[in-house]
């Protein structure tokens, strides 16, 4: 094997390692960006900022109806066993 071919093989190996390292670095940077706001405190209130979850009235009614239906089923099963 001539020296030029061997050097080109080494170059290719290092290029592959460099690409791997760059991908890992990008992954770490992305993670840092995602976790940057987690656990940080607001300057004005001292509490962490959370977005208020807003649910429509129709969705609340649907959930309540389902819950009542589940509890009615459980109570009916208990009554039937006793």
N, C-alpha and C positions, 0 to 999 in steps of 0.2 A: 504494500500500500504506500502510495507516495505521501509526502508530508502535506501537500495542499489538500488532498482528499480528507486526511485525518483532521486537519484544522477546520475544514468545512463541516465535518461531522460534529466536532466539539462546539462549533458555533451554533449549529442547529439544536444541540442539546441545551445550550445556554439560552437560546431564544425561547425554547419550550418552557424552561424553568422561569424565565422572566415573565412570560405570559401567565403562567400559573400564579406567580407572586402578585402580579397586577390584579388578577381576578380576586384573589384573596383579600388584597388591600381594598378593593372596591366593595367587597362584601362587608368588611369591617367598617368602612366609612358609612355604608348604608345603615348598618346596625346602630352606629353612633348617632346618625341623624334621627332614626326612629326612637331611640331611647333618650334623646336630648331633653325632651320635655317631661318625661316620666319622673315623678317624684320632685320636680322643681317646685318651689313655692312662689306664689304671686307676691309682688313687691308691696301691693297695697293692703291686702287682707291677711296675708300670712297663710292662706289656705291654698290647696292645689286647685287649679281651674278645671272645672268639668262642664261639659256641654249638657244642657238640660234636655232630657229625652221627652219629646212631646208626642203624645198619642192622640189620635182622633177620638171623638166621642163614639163613633161607630165601632172602632176597634175595642174601646173599653167595654162597650155593651156586649160585644161578641165574646170577649174573654169572661165577663161576668156570667153570661148565659151558660158558657161551657163549664165554668166552675160549679155553678148551681146544679147543672145536670150531673156532673161527677159526684157531688156530695149526695144528691138524691139517690143515685145508684148505690152508693156505699151504705146509706141509711136503710135502703130497702133490703139490701143483702143481710144486714145485721138483724133487721126485723124478722126476716124469713128464717134465720137460724135460731132465733130465741123462741 
